[in-house]
């Protein structure tokens, strides 16, 4: 099914005097300059807006009937595939609404008290359009779309540090091991006072991240203040490709029980998980705790690949059902190295969503794990990305998913087998102090991990 081809592109050239008259079958008449014409459609510069009209909706151009090639000639024409002429019936029926939208854009552009940027008008209209659908659909600017690529691949050019704003001060949470920042001696709690000789006094966290990231091989200079010793350090660090760590705190705790936290589901998550599980195998681990608390999800393919590591061949992992596709079930495949014979506890909470819930549901419904903690978030939908010509994109819901037992957890969440109440956080504890405490990872201070250990110990006795 081809994509709807409605281009909304800002045109910087004024309409020449030789404008042409386009009579639409709807009765509307357009005076504009045709900037592109194919066998299927024309693009018209109409008052600064480039609008695409398909020939099957045009009555005449300058009084002459609109001509369209036959299906046979279109198929046989050499070169890249052209947009197909048979658009959906729904689009034809809504043509009047689309014309109304263009009229509104034109009126705003011509008569608003201050001349608005057409690109911003269109971007904001698309933001509102996607926002009105559901909480997960959104419009992505070209910058947002690039950032989404970083989020899903887990790779970017940078220094390898986690940063936060602590009481308005740009502070390093921790450097990632074996990264440029780590090799430069950056330490947790260091304050970044300057980036490339520019003060960070009023910088936002988003702006700081954008400034610190960059092309691998380029340099960034930092002025570091170390509060403990009052040292002021000036360091120059060369950016490298940084791989975001999705598998964290992987370790054998007690009684040969392994623990690991999955922070996100990206392209490399399953491969990274396999590496850590292989290490556990060498230590003859007898049980496993998988922690997906506060994991917001990620890629559907990643959730399937991670679940596959713990399930027998043929076991259902998840089913997807969308308006434009038949229901599809994804099952575990044959592979060596699966973890099939040890007890597993998956720790969940209200922050476990989407891909985390796919993993939890797949393991529980196939009797491979017990769930411990709190009811999950309840995001049972799948979003797809549709890139647009200018580098922006639409991200919107295209299907819903169902656990192996056939249940949709959308807005409901997955309830744990073993309930452990939400931990109490001191009202005086700042978000940075909490993050710093979590980074220390003392499992004996975590009631959910301790309860999971207790359950697994009983099952392996």
N, C-alpha and C positions, 0 to 999 in steps of 0.2 A: 504494500500500500504506500503510495508516494506521499510525501509530506505536503501539507498545504503550503502553497507558494505565494505568500503575501509579503512582499518586501516593503518595509518602511524605512527608507533611507533618506537622510538629509541631502538635499541637492544645493550646491553652493552657487550654481549658475542661474542667472535670471532667465525668465522665459522670453525667448525672442519674439519679434513681431510676427514671424511666420508660424504662429501656433496653429494647430490643426483642431478640427471639430470632431469629437468622438461621440456618437449617439449610442447610448446603451439601450438594451432591450427593456430595461426597467423604466425607460422614459427620460432618464437623466442625461443631460448634455454636458460634456467636459470640453473645455477649451485648454489645450496644453500642447507641449512639445513632446513628440514621441522620441524617446531617447534610445529605445531598443525594440526591435521587432523580430520575432521568430515565427515558426509555423504554428505555434500554439498560443502565444500571448504577446502583448505589447506592454512596454513600460512607458508611462506618461508622466512628465514633470508638470504637476498641477499645483501652482502657487507655492512652490518650494518643497512639495512632497512628491516623492517618486512612488507612483501607484502602479501595481501590476493588474492588468485586466486580461482575462482569457478570451480568445476570439469567439467562443460559443456564447458569450454574454454581450457581444458588441453587435449592434444593428448595422452601423455604417461608420466609415472614416472619411471625412470630407465629402459626404454624400454618396460614397461608393460602398457597396456591400462588403462586409468583412469576409475574407477568403481564408479557408482552413484546409490543409491537406488531408487526404484520407488516412485511415489507420495504416494501410499497407505501405504507403509512401513514407510515413513517419518511421515505421519500423525499419525500412530498408535504407534510410538515409545514413551515410557513414558519419563517423565522429562520435563524440561523447553523447550519452543518452540525454534526451531532452525531457523536460517535464511532461507528463502524460496529460492529455486534454480532458479526460473524463473525471472531473472533480466530483466529490460526494454530493448527494442530493441535499444534505443538511447545509452545506456551504452555500449552495445556490439559494435555498430558502432564506438564509440569513443575510443575503446580499444587501438588503435595505439597511440592516443594522450596521453593517460595515461602512456603508456610505454615510450613515449618521455619525459614526466615529470620526471619519475623515472630515466631515463638516465641522465637528466640534474642535478638532485640531486646528483647522483653518481659522475658525473664529478666534480662538485663543491666540494664535500666532499673529493675527492682524490687529486685534482689538484689546488685548490685555494691557493694563496700565503700564507695565514694563515689558519690553520685548523678551519673551521667553526663548530659551534655547530649545529648538525643536527636538533635539536628541533627548534632552531631559524630560520633555513632555511625554515622548513615546516610551522612554524607559520607565517613568513613573506610572504610566498607564498599564504597562505590562506587569509592574510590581503589584499594582492593585488587582489586576486580573488574576494573577496566580495566587495572591494572598487570599482572595475571596473563596478559593476552592477548598482548601483544607490547610491544617497547620504545617504541612510538610512540603507543599508546593511553593516554589519561589522563582523569581527571575534572577539570573546571574549576569552581572556586568562582565566585560572581558576580564577584569581583574579578579572578580569572584570566581570565574570559570577556571582561571589559571590556578587559583588557590585550591579549588576543588581537586585539581589534578595532583597537587601536593598531598592533599588529605587522603586520596585513594591509593596513590603509589607509595606514599611514605618516604619519598626522596625529595631533597631540595639542596640547593647550594647554600651553605651557612657555616656556622662556627661550632654547633653542637652543644648548645646550652639551653636549659629551660629557664625562662624568666617570668617574673611576676611584678606587679606594682604593690609595694609594701608601704602603706601610709603615704602614697603619692611618690615613692622613690623607686626607680627601676632597679630591681634586685635580682640576683642570680639565685635560682632555687638549687640547681646542680648542673655541673657539666656532664655530658654523656661520655662514657669511657671510650678511650682511644679516638677522640675527635680533636680538631685543632684547639678548641678551648681547653680541653682536658690536658693536652700536651703543653699548653702555654701556662699551666699552673693556676687557672681560674678555679676559685673555690666557692662552695655554697655560702650564701650570705654576702658575697661581694656586691658592692654597689657600682653600677655603671653611671659615672658622672658625665661622661662625654662619649659621643660616637662620631668619629671623623671630625674632631675639634668642635662639634656642635653640642651645646648643653642639652641634657635630657630632663631639665627641670620641669617643663610642661608637656613632655612628650606623652602620647598615648601608647598603650601596650601594642596596639595594632601597628602604629607607625614605627615603633621600635623593632618589631619583628620584621617589617618590610625593609627597614634600613640595614639590619644585621644580615639578612639574607641577600644573596646575590650570585653572580656567575662564579662557578668554581675556578680557583686560580687567581681571583682578585683579592685585594687586601682591605682590611678594615682596621682602623686604629681605635683603641678604647682607653679611656682614662678610668681606672678602677680604684675605688676607695674600699679599703679593708677595715671595717669598723672595729674589729677586735684589737688591731695593732695601730690603727690610725695611719696606716701606710697609704700612700698615693702612688699607684703604679701606672705607667703608660706602656701598653703592649700593642703590637701590630700582629694581627693574625690573618693567615691566608685561608680563604674559604675553600671548603671541600664539599663533595657530595655527602650529605648526611642521611643516614638511614634511621627513620624514626623507630624506636624500640616498642613493639607491640607486646612482646612477651617480657614481663618484668618479675623481678624477685623470685626467679626460678631457683628452687633449692630443696634439698631433702631436710625435712623438719625432724621429726622423731619417729622411732619405730619404723624407719625406712618408708615413711609416707612423703611423697613428693607434693610440692605446692608450686603453683605459678599463677600469675595474673595476666589475663588478656585485656589489654587496654583499649584495643580497637581492632576492627576487621578490615585489613587492607590486602593488597595484592600478594604481599610476601608473608602474611601472618601464618598460614598453614605450614609453609616451608620453615619458618623460624621456630614454630612449635615442634615440628619433627626433630629439629636439632636438639632442643631441650629434652624432649622425651627420650631420645637416644642416649643422652647423658644419664638420665634417670635409670634407664635399662642397665647401663653398665654398673650402676650401684645397686642393682637388684631391688628396685623399689617395689613395695607391696600394696600401695594404695595411692590415690591421686586426688588432690583438691584443685579444682579449676575455679578461679575467682573472676567473675565478670561483673562485679559491682561497679556501678557508674560507668559502664561501657555503653556508649550511646549507639553502637552498631557499626555500620560500614557497608562493605560490599556483600551482596547476596552470595556471589560465587565463593567468597572467602569463608562465609559461614558454612556453606555446604562442604567445602574442602576440609575445614577444621572438624566438623561433625563426622566426616567420613573416616577420620583416623581412629574413631572409637567404636565403629559399627560394623557388623558383619555384612558381607556382600549381599545386596538385594534389599537391605533394610531401608524403609522410606525415611528420608530426611525432612523434606518439606514439599508442599504442593503450592503451585502458583496459579491463580485464576484472574484473568483480566478481560476487559470488554472486547478486545480485538484479538484474543487468542483462546485456544482451547485450554482446559485445565492441564497443567504439566506437573508431573511428580518427579522429584529428583531422589535417586536412591544411591546407597553406598556402592562403590565399585570395588573390584578385587584389587588388592595391593598387599605387598609385604610390609611388615613392621607395624601392623595395627595393634592397638592396645585393647584387647578383648577379654582379658582374664583377671583384671584387678578391680576392686571396688572404687567408685568415683563419687565424689561429692562436688556439685556445682553450687557455688555461693552466689546468690542473686540479691538484688535490692531494687528499690523504686527507680534507680538510675540505669538499670539493665534494660536495654531497649533493642528492638529490631533484630539485627543479626545475633545479638546476645540471646534473645528470646528464641530464635530459630535453633541455636545450639542447645539451649536448656530444654526446649520442647522435644527435640529429636532424641536426646539422650534419655530423658525421662520416659517418653512414650515407647521407646525400644527397650526399656528395663535395663539401661546401661548406667544410670546414675540416679541419685537422689538429689533433690533440690533443697537447699537450706538458706534461710534468710527471710526476705520479705517478698511480697507480691511485686512482680516486675511492672515496667512502665505501661505496656500495652500498645505498642506500635506494630500493628500487623499489616502494614502496607509496604509496597515496593515502589520506589521512585526511579524514573529513568531521565536521562539528560538528552536534550535535543539541541545541538549547537545551531546557532544562527550565523548569517553571512558575515556580520561585523565582528565576530569573536565573542559575542554574548551567547547566552543559552537559556533555555527553559528547563527547569527541573520540576517535574510533576508526577503525581501518583498515577501509575499505569496498571497496577494489579494489587491483589491482596494475597497474603500467604496463609496457609493452614498447616497446623502441626500434623504429625503422622496419624493421630487419632481423628483428624478431620475437623478440628476446632479452630475457629478464628479467634485470636486473642486481642484483636483490635479494640482498644479502649477498655479492655478487661484485664489484661496482663495474665501472667502465669503464677499460680499460687504455689508456694514451696511445700514440700513434704514435711519439712521440719521448720517450724517458725522460730526465728530468733529476732527479738524486737530490735528496732532501730537503736543504734548506739546514741547515748546522750552526749551532746557537745556543749562544753561550757560556753555560756553567752559571751564571756569576755575573751574567748579564743578567736583570734583573727583568722581569716581564710589562709593567710600565709603560714601562720603557726600550725594550722591543721595540715596543710600541704607538707610542711617541713616534717611534721610528726609522721605522716604517712610515708614519706621518703625514707625515714629511718628503718622502717619495716621491722618492728619487733612483734612477731606473731603472737607472743604470749600476752600482749596487751590487747589483742583483737578477739573479742568474745565469739565472733562467728567462726574464725579459724579454729579456735580452741574447741568449739562445739563440733566442728567438722572432724577434727582429729579424734575426738571421743567416739563419734559414730563409726568412723572407719576402723578404729582399733577393735571395736566390738565385732565387726564383720570379718576381721581377719584372724580372730582368736580361734 
